[in-house]
Amino acid sequence: MATRPNFTDAQLVNGKLRIEGVSDDEDLPEIVDIRVVLVQGERITAGKVDQISTVWSAELSATDPNAGDFHTGDAVAFGWETHKTNAFTMTWTEPVTIR
């Protein structure tokens, strides 16, 4: 099993990209911010997790103004989780499939 944080799903929903993931329960009191970036070919989009919990999601634009619309298929997701103590930042990258 992958260590956390990690991504669990990526899907096109109502003209947006919904990226879902999980974080460790014991880290929750320390987490102050989670950001995600999704890349597919020349397209890139980014956003913020609004509700930090062990299971979270972020809604991102499904269109890159410079490269067009995202579509179902392979992509790469990047994330970073910022913690209170010493502004510790954890980053991770995973291949995802947009469905």
Secondary structure, DSSP 4 states (H G I P E B T S, - for coil): -PPSSEEEEEEEETTEEEEEEE--GGGTTTEEEEEEEEEETTEEEEEE-SS-SSEEEEEEESEETTTEE--SEEEEEEEEEEESGGG-EEEEEEEEEE-
